[in-house]
Amino acid sequence: EESFEHKQEYYRYMRNKKYTTLNNIEVKSIGERDIGNFLFFLLNRRF
């Protein structure tokens, strides 16, 4: 877990944070990651 002395440092960290989907696509938010993972799972499912 990160530790910050000033709020500005925390906000800069959060603004620049990247998330990666299961198929290694870099996205900017947790929501984008979750949707990408859902679609990846859905499209790669074997019936």
Biopython code that builds the backbone (N, CA, C, O; Angstrom):
import numpy as np
from Bio.PDB.StructureBuilder import StructureBuilder

atoms = [
    (1, "GLU", "N", (0.844, -1.182, 0.000)),
    (1, "GLU", "CA", (0.000, 0.000, 0.000)),
    (1, "GLU", "C", (0.884, 1.238, 0.000)),
    (1, "GLU", "O", (1.927, 1.272, 0.652)),
    (2, "GLU", "N", (0.455, 2.244, -0.734)),
    (2, "GLU", "CA", (1.214, 3.481, -0.863)),
    (2, "GLU", "C", (0.949, 4.415, 0.313)),
    (2, "GLU", "O", (-0.128, 4.391, 0.910)),
    (3, "SER", "N", (1.942, 5.234, 0.636)),
    (3, "SER", "CA", (1.799, 6.230, 1.692)),
    (3, "SER", "C", (2.158, 7.596, 1.111)),
    (3, "SER", "O", (3.180, 7.737, 0.439)),
    (4, "PHE", "N", (1.325, 8.598, 1.366)),
    (4, "PHE", "CA", (1.526, 9.921, 0.795)),
    (4, "PHE", "C", (1.493, 10.979, 1.890)),
    (4, "PHE", "O", (0.665, 10.927, 2.800)),
    (5, "GLU", "N", (2.406, 11.940, 1.786)),
    (5, "GLU", "CA", (2.429, 13.031, 2.755)),
    (5, "GLU", "C", (1.408, 14.108, 2.412)),
    (5, "GLU", "O", (0.846, 14.744, 3.303)),
    (6, "HIS", "N", (1.172, 14.311, 1.123)),
    (6, "HIS", "CA", (0.274, 15.379, 0.685)),
    (6, "HIS", "C", (-0.813, 14.813, -0.221)),
    (6, "HIS", "O", (-0.596, 13.838, -0.941)),
    (7, "LYS", "N", (-1.974, 15.435, -0.174)),
    (7, "LYS", "CA", (-3.086, 14.998, -1.020)),
    (7, "LYS", "C", (-2.741, 15.091, -2.493)),
    (7, "LYS", "O", (-3.175, 14.256, -3.286)),
    (8, "GLN", "N", (-1.958, 16.106, -2.870)),
    (8, "GLN", "CA", (-1.594, 16.283, -4.273)),
    (8, "GLN", "C", (-0.814, 15.080, -4.794)),
    (8, "GLN", "O", (-1.002, 14.671, -5.940)),
    (9, "GLU", "N", (0.049, 14.515, -3.973)),
    (9, "GLU", "CA", (0.806, 13.331, -4.380)),
    (9, "GLU", "C", (-0.133, 12.154, -4.623)),
    (9, "GLU", "O", (0.022, 11.413, -5.593)),
    (10, "TYR", "N", (-1.094, 11.996, -3.744)),
    (10, "TYR", "CA", (-2.066, 10.910, -3.884)),
    (10, "TYR", "C", (-2.885, 11.081, -5.158)),
    (10, "TYR", "O", (-3.069, 10.126, -5.912)),
    (11, "TYR", "N", (-3.380, 12.301, -5.404)),
    (11, "TYR", "CA", (-4.188, 12.557, -6.597)),
    (11, "TYR", "C", (-3.375, 12.339, -7.869)),
    (11, "TYR", "O", (-3.895, 11.796, -8.844)),
    (12, "ARG", "N", (-2.115, 12.749, -7.877)),
    (12, "ARG", "CA", (-1.253, 12.534, -9.040)),
    (12, "ARG", "C", (-1.060, 11.036, -9.271)),
    (12, "ARG", "O", (-1.110, 10.562, -10.406)),
    (13, "TYR", "N", (-0.842, 10.303, -8.191)),
    (13, "TYR", "CA", (-0.669, 8.851, -8.280)),
    (13, "TYR", "C", (-1.915, 8.190, -8.869)),
    (13, "TYR", "O", (-1.809, 7.358, -9.769)),
    (14, "MET", "N", (-3.097, 8.560, -8.364)),
    (14, "MET", "CA", (-4.344, 7.961, -8.829)),
    (14, "MET", "C", (-4.645, 8.336, -10.279)),
    (14, "MET", "O", (-5.163, 7.516, -11.036)),
    (15, "ARG", "N", (-4.323, 9.571, -10.668)),
    (15, "ARG", "CA", (-4.565, 10.019, -12.041)),
    (15, "ARG", "C", (-3.717, 9.250, -13.037)),
    (15, "ARG", "O", (-4.155, 8.995, -14.160)),
    (16, "ASN", "N", (-2.522, 8.882, -12.643)),
    (16, "ASN", "CA", (-1.589, 8.210, -13.544)),
    (16, "ASN", "C", (-1.611, 6.690, -13.423)),
    (16, "ASN", "O", (-0.882, 5.999, -14.135)),
    (17, "LYS", "N", (-2.434, 6.173, -12.536)),
    (17, "LYS", "CA", (-2.494, 4.728, -12.318)),
    (17, "LYS", "C", (-3.101, 4.033, -13.534)),
    (17, "LYS", "O", (-4.066, 4.524, -14.121)),
    (18, "LYS", "N", (-2.539, 2.903, -13.905)),
    (18, "LYS", "CA", (-3.021, 2.122, -15.043)),
    (18, "LYS", "C", (-3.475, 0.753, -14.547)),
    (18, "LYS", "O", (-2.939, 0.215, -13.578)),
    (19, "TYR", "N", (-4.449, 0.217, -15.216)),
    (19, "TYR", "CA", (-4.964, -1.114, -14.912)),
    (19, "TYR", "C", (-4.814, -1.968, -16.160)),
    (19, "TYR", "O", (-4.833, -1.445, -17.275)),
    (20, "THR", "N", (-4.668, -3.266, -15.988)),
    (20, "THR", "CA", (-4.466, -4.175, -17.110)),
    (20, "THR", "C", (-5.547, -5.245, -17.107)),
    (20, "THR", "O", (-5.855, -5.835, -16.072)),
    (21, "THR", "N", (-6.120, -5.484, -18.290)),
    (21, "THR", "CA", (-7.148, -6.514, -18.426)),
    (21, "THR", "C", (-6.494, -7.889, -18.512)),
    (21, "THR", "O", (-5.269, -8.001, -18.568)),
    (22, "LEU", "N", (-7.317, -8.928, -18.522)),
    (22, "LEU", "CA", (-6.809, -10.300, -18.592)),
    (22, "LEU", "C", (-6.035, -10.572, -19.877)),
    (22, "LEU", "O", (-5.154, -11.432, -19.903)),
    (23, "ASN", "N", (-6.364, -9.836, -20.953)),
    (23, "ASN", "CA", (-5.651, -10.036, -22.211)),
    (23, "ASN", "C", (-4.600, -8.945, -22.438)),
    (23, "ASN", "O", (-4.259, -8.627, -23.577)),
    (24, "ASN", "N", (-4.096, -8.381, -21.346)),
    (24, "ASN", "CA", (-2.973, -7.435, -21.333)),
    (24, "ASN", "C", (-3.216, -6.133, -22.082)),
    (24, "ASN", "O", (-2.292, -5.593, -22.691)),
    (25, "ILE", "N", (-4.436, -5.622, -22.049)),
    (25, "ILE", "CA", (-4.735, -4.301, -22.585)),
    (25, "ILE", "C", (-4.720, -3.323, -21.416)),
    (25, "ILE", "O", (-5.385, -3.538, -20.403)),
    (26, "GLU", "N", (-3.950, -2.240, -21.571)),
    (26, "GLU", "CA", (-3.849, -1.247, -20.503)),
    (26, "GLU", "C", (-5.019, -0.270, -20.593)),
    (26, "GLU", "O", (-5.287, 0.290, -21.656)),
    (27, "VAL", "N", (-5.714, -0.071, -19.476)),
    (27, "VAL", "CA", (-6.860, 0.842, -19.410)),
    (27, "VAL", "C", (-6.657, 1.790, -18.233)),
    (27, "VAL", "O", (-5.761, 1.588, -17.413)),
    (28, "LYS", "N", (-7.506, 2.844, -18.151)),
    (28, "LYS", "CA", (-7.296, 3.881, -17.142)),
    (28, "LYS", "C", (-8.190, 3.765, -15.915)),
    (28, "LYS", "O", (-7.987, 4.496, -14.945)),
    (29, "SER", "N", (-9.175, 2.867, -15.927)),
    (29, "SER", "CA", (-10.067, 2.800, -14.766)),
    (29, "SER", "C", (-10.417, 1.355, -14.434)),
    (29, "SER", "O", (-10.266, 0.447, -15.252)),
    (30, "ILE", "N", (-10.886, 1.179, -13.218)),
    (30, "ILE", "CA", (-11.317, -0.144, -12.772)),
    (30, "ILE", "C", (-12.532, -0.591, -13.575)),
    (30, "ILE", "O", (-12.656, -1.767, -13.917)),
    (31, "GLY", "N", (-13.423, 0.342, -13.873)),
    (31, "GLY", "CA", (-14.614, 0.019, -14.659)),
    (31, "GLY", "C", (-14.259, -0.498, -16.039)),
    (31, "GLY", "O", (-14.819, -1.494, -16.497)),
    (32, "GLU", "N", (-13.324, 0.180, -16.708)),
    (32, "GLU", "CA", (-12.874, -0.274, -18.028)),
    (32, "GLU", "C", (-12.256, -1.663, -17.931)),
    (32, "GLU", "O", (-12.484, -2.514, -18.791)),
    (33, "ARG", "N", (-11.473, -1.887, -16.880)),
    (33, "ARG", "CA", (-10.842, -3.193, -16.682)),
    (33, "ARG", "C", (-11.892, -4.278, -16.488)),
    (33, "ARG", "O", (-11.796, -5.353, -17.080)),
    (34, "ASP", "N", (-12.899, -3.996, -15.656)),
    (34, "ASP", "CA", (-13.939, -4.984, -15.387)),
    (34, "ASP", "C", (-14.736, -5.316, -16.644)),
    (34, "ASP", "O", (-15.027, -6.484, -16.903)),
    (35, "ILE", "N", (-15.087, -4.307, -17.421)),
    (35, "ILE", "CA", (-15.822, -4.540, -18.670)),
    (35, "ILE", "C", (-14.956, -5.319, -19.647)),
    (35, "ILE", "O", (-15.431, -6.258, -20.286)),
    (36, "GLY", "N", (-13.689, -4.937, -19.770)),
    (36, "GLY", "CA", (-12.775, -5.653, -20.659)),
    (36, "GLY", "C", (-12.616, -7.105, -20.256)),
    (36, "GLY", "O", (-12.610, -7.987, -21.114)),
    (37, "ASN", "N", (-12.487, -7.368, -18.963)),
    (37, "ASN", "CA", (-12.355, -8.748, -18.485)),
    (37, "ASN", "C", (-13.624, -9.544, -18.746)),
    (37, "ASN", "O", (-13.557, -10.714, -19.122)),
    (38, "PHE", "N", (-14.786, -8.915, -18.549)),
    (38, "PHE", "CA", (-16.059, -9.584, -18.803)),
    (38, "PHE", "C", (-16.175, -9.959, -20.275)),
    (38, "PHE", "O", (-16.530, -11.091, -20.605)),
    (39, "LEU", "N", (-15.878, -9.014, -21.156)),
    (39, "LEU", "CA", (-15.973, -9.291, -22.593)),
    (39, "LEU", "C", (-14.947, -10.333, -23.019)),
    (39, "LEU", "O", (-15.252, -11.199, -23.839)),
    (40, "PHE", "N", (-13.748, -10.263, -22.480)),
    (40, "PHE", "CA", (-12.715, -11.247, -22.789)),
    (40, "PHE", "C", (-13.191, -12.641, -22.399)),
    (40, "PHE", "O", (-13.053, -13.588, -23.174)),
    (41, "PHE", "N", (-13.749, -12.766, -21.204)),
    (41, "PHE", "CA", (-14.259, -14.049, -20.735)),
    (41, "PHE", "C", (-15.414, -14.523, -21.611)),
    (41, "PHE", "O", (-15.464, -15.688, -22.004)),
    (42, "LEU", "N", (-16.343, -13.614, -21.916)),
    (42, "LEU", "CA", (-17.527, -13.956, -22.696)),
    (42, "LEU", "C", (-17.160, -14.412, -24.105)),
    (42, "LEU", "O", (-17.713, -15.392, -24.604)),
    (43, "LEU", "N", (-16.237, -13.711, -24.742)),
    (43, "LEU", "CA", (-15.873, -14.025, -26.121)),
    (43, "LEU", "C", (-14.973, -15.248, -26.234)),
    (43, "LEU", "O", (-14.905, -15.863, -27.298)),
    (44, "ASN", "N", (-14.287, -15.609, -25.170)),
    (44, "ASN", "CA", (-13.376, -16.749, -25.214)),
    (44, "ASN", "C", (-13.943, -17.997, -24.554)),
    (44, "ASN", "O", (-13.245, -19.001, -24.404)),
    (45, "ARG", "N", (-15.191, -17.931, -24.165)),
    (45, "ARG", "CA", (-15.842, -19.078, -23.533)),
    (45, "ARG", "C", (-16.093, -20.184, -24.551)),
    (45, "ARG", "O", (-16.463, -19.911, -25.693)),
    (46, "ARG", "N", (-15.897, -21.389, -24.150)),
    (46, "ARG", "CA", (-16.140, -22.546, -25.027)),
    (46, "ARG", "C", (-17.472, -23.176, -24.645)),
    (46, "ARG", "O", (-17.731, -23.439, -23.471)),
    (47, "PHE", "N", (-18.293, -23.407, -25.622)),
    (47, "PHE", "CA", (-19.613, -24.008, -25.366)),
    (47, "PHE", "C", (-19.563, -25.497, -25.518)),
    (47, "PHE", "O", (-20.579, -26.171, -25.341)),
]
sb = StructureBuilder()
sb.init_structure("model")
sb.init_model(0)
sb.init_chain("A")
sb.init_seg("    ")
for serial, (resi, resn, name, xyz) in enumerate(atoms, 1):
    if name == "N":
        sb.init_residue(resn, " ", resi, " ")
    sb.init_atom(name, np.array(xyz, "f"), 0.0, 1.0, " ", f" {name:<3s}", serial, name[0])
structure = sb.get_structure()
